[in-house]
Amino acid sequence: MTCCYDRRDLGLLLLRLGAGGVLAAHGAQKLFGWFGGHGIEGTGRFMESVGYRPGKASATAAGLAETGGGALLALGLATPAAGAAAAGAMAGAAALHTPNGFFSQAGGYEYPALLGTAAASLAVTGPGRLSLDHALGHTVNRDWMVPVALAVTAAVTATVVTLRHRRVTTGPREEGEQGELFEG
């Protein structure tokens, strides 16, 4: 008699629980102030200060993508959408840390890049047989959902990060004032 799962399924379960749990905890810091976080208000002020505007909406979006995406990844449910949402949130975080270089000890993007890569990888590979997606017959984990979820998330994330980059590099302006069209 053979077992209903193999090493790959167990490995995917461990990866989902680890990465999904960490992502969900980070999102809960933003949304609820749990685990030493600052909640929506504090995170919103921070997001505003680093160019993600409006701050409260940015904090809510990041918190939902991390908490929801992480929890769904851990459960192995709606894996393409969950992985894409979490990867998008981590791309936004990585963009914030990029000026500090790669390594985390210098404030770099190493950590969000790793979490984002893990989330995107799970979106692509799927959750394995030890998952709710498998138990539910993969009704919310179809092959066509992977490129759609990743493409939509990539488009939204690129737009948000680009707008933030413009705000940060051009600085504040008075209403009606136009900035330079091209950098000198």
Phi, psi and omega per residue, in radians:
M1 nan 2.328 3.119
T2 -1.789 2.702 -3.134
C3 -1.352 2.828 -3.080
C4 -1.426 -0.078 3.112
Y5 -2.502 2.878 -3.137
D6 -2.201 -3.015 -3.126
R7 -1.042 -0.656 3.134
R8 -1.071 -0.771 3.124
D9 -1.095 -0.724 3.119
L10 -1.159 -0.726 3.098
G11 -1.097 -0.745 3.095
L12 -1.125 -0.665 3.090
L13 -1.066 -0.828 -3.141
L14 -1.088 -0.748 3.115
L15 -1.114 -0.761 3.130
R16 -1.096 -0.788 -3.127
L17 -1.141 -0.743 -3.127
G18 -1.185 -1.016 -3.102
A19 -1.169 -0.769 -3.141
G20 -1.105 -0.718 3.118
G21 -1.122 -0.754 3.112
V22 -1.116 -0.797 3.127
L23 -1.067 -0.787 -3.139
A24 -1.094 -0.697 3.120
A25 -1.127 -0.756 3.097
H26 -1.091 -0.708 3.098
G27 -1.147 -0.667 3.112
A28 -1.133 -0.541 3.035
Q29 -1.070 -0.763 -3.117
K30 -1.239 -0.787 -3.050
L31 -1.348 -0.774 -2.945
F32 -2.036 -0.139 -3.082
G33 1.338 0.238 3.137
W34 -1.286 2.830 3.036
F35 0.972 0.654 3.113
G36 1.421 0.186 -3.141
G37 -1.373 3.137 -3.059
H38 -1.926 0.061 3.130
G39 1.182 -3.075 -3.086
I40 -1.093 -0.788 -3.076
E41 -1.094 -0.927 -3.116
G42 -1.154 -0.738 3.115
T43 -1.161 -0.649 3.099
G44 -1.073 -0.754 3.096
R45 -1.080 -0.738 3.115
F46 -1.106 -0.826 -3.126
M47 -1.013 -0.749 3.117
E48 -1.069 -0.727 -3.087
S49 -1.174 -0.408 -3.133
V50 -1.828 0.204 3.010
G51 1.723 -0.022 3.065
Y52 -1.550 1.812 -3.048
R53 -2.158 2.547 -0.115
P54 -1.222 2.500 -3.005
G55 -1.050 -0.815 -3.094
K56 -1.152 -0.716 3.097
A57 -1.155 -0.669 3.112
S58 -1.143 -0.726 3.112
A59 -1.122 -0.705 3.128
T60 -1.133 -0.803 -3.138
A61 -1.092 -0.805 3.134
A62 -1.122 -0.749 -3.140
G63 -1.109 -0.737 3.112
L64 -1.169 -0.719 3.137
A65 -1.119 -0.709 -3.129
E66 -1.306 -0.861 -3.116
T67 -1.163 -0.909 -3.125
G68 -1.162 -0.855 3.129
G69 -1.060 -0.763 -3.141
G70 -1.131 -0.791 3.138
A71 -1.109 -0.762 3.125
L72 -1.147 -0.659 3.070
L73 -1.095 -0.792 -3.138
A74 -1.029 -0.677 3.130
L75 -1.375 -0.334 -3.052
G76 1.252 0.773 -3.097
L77 -2.187 2.286 -3.106
A78 0.937 0.815 -2.976
T79 -0.993 -0.733 3.123
P80 -1.062 -0.821 -3.135
A81 -1.199 -0.726 -3.135
A82 -1.089 -0.835 -3.140
G83 -1.135 -0.700 3.132
A84 -1.153 -0.763 -3.138
A85 -1.078 -0.812 -3.141
A86 -1.135 -0.711 3.118
A87 -1.109 -0.680 3.099
G88 -1.094 -0.777 3.099
A89 -1.060 -0.716 -3.129
M90 -1.238 -0.526 3.055
A91 -1.129 -0.692 3.072
G92 -1.113 -0.709 3.102
A93 -1.175 -0.725 3.121
A94 -1.087 -0.689 3.118
A95 -1.062 -0.657 3.117
L96 -1.128 -0.672 -3.061
H97 -1.574 -0.158 -3.077
T98 -0.953 -0.715 3.139
P99 -1.052 -0.321 -3.131
N100 -1.573 0.103 -3.135
G101 1.535 -2.917 -3.029
F102 -1.439 -0.856 -2.911
F103 -1.340 2.458 -3.079
S104 -1.091 -0.649 -3.074
Q105 -1.093 -0.323 3.071
A106 -1.781 0.199 -3.122
G107 1.441 0.322 -3.077
G108 -1.375 -3.049 -2.994
Y109 -1.627 0.139 -3.094
E110 -0.915 -0.887 -3.048
Y111 -1.168 -0.915 3.104
P112 -1.117 -0.529 3.101
A113 -1.139 -0.728 3.128
L114 -1.139 -0.813 3.124
L115 -1.111 -0.716 3.126
G116 -1.130 -0.706 3.115
T117 -1.149 -0.725 3.105
A118 -1.086 -0.771 -3.134
A119 -1.122 -0.796 3.123
A120 -1.116 -0.683 3.122
S121 -1.093 -0.715 3.094
L122 -1.161 -0.644 3.079
A123 -1.045 -0.686 -3.098
V124 -1.348 -0.822 -3.052
T125 -1.358 -0.483 -3.048
G126 1.624 2.983 -2.982
P127 -1.520 -0.217 -3.030
G128 1.502 3.116 -3.056
R129 -1.372 -0.312 3.127
L130 -1.601 1.118 -3.028
S131 -2.633 2.815 3.035
L132 -1.217 -0.601 3.077
D133 -0.960 -0.831 -3.138
H134 -1.118 -0.776 -3.115
A135 -1.096 -0.517 -3.117
L136 -1.679 0.224 3.092
G137 1.284 0.417 3.087
H138 1.010 0.609 3.139
T139 -1.139 -0.491 3.095
V140 -2.049 0.534 3.108
N141 -2.544 1.114 3.121
R142 -1.643 2.681 -3.125
D143 -0.994 -0.698 -3.103
W144 -1.164 -0.386 -3.112
M145 -1.233 -0.476 -3.095
V146 -1.096 -1.014 -3.131
P147 -1.135 -0.588 3.129
V148 -1.137 -0.862 -3.122
A149 -1.085 -0.775 -3.132
L150 -1.190 -0.678 -3.139
A151 -1.182 -0.782 3.126
V152 -1.105 -0.790 3.127
T153 -1.113 -0.715 3.125
A154 -1.098 -0.721 3.140
A155 -1.141 -0.805 3.137
V156 -1.139 -0.795 -3.125
T157 -1.104 -0.755 3.122
A158 -1.064 -0.700 3.115
T159 -1.121 -0.857 -3.115
V160 -1.093 -0.798 -3.125
V161 -1.158 -0.688 3.109
T162 -1.121 -0.773 3.102
L163 -1.085 -0.731 3.084
R164 -1.079 -0.794 -3.127
H165 -1.028 -0.754 3.107
R166 -1.080 -0.748 3.130
R167 -1.088 -0.759 -3.075
V168 -1.229 -0.697 -3.064
T169 -1.442 -0.422 -3.125
T170 -1.711 -0.281 3.112
G171 1.310 3.071 -3.110
P172 -1.257 2.609 3.110
R173 -2.262 2.683 2.996
E174 -1.301 2.664 3.133
E175 -1.039 2.297 3.132
G176 1.523 -0.173 3.140
E177 -1.443 2.368 3.134
Q178 -1.794 2.420 3.085
G179 -1.510 3.132 3.099
E180 -1.140 2.492 3.118
L181 -1.377 -0.558 -3.133
F182 -2.338 2.529 3.081
E183 -1.250 2.497 -3.077
G184 -1.442 nan nan
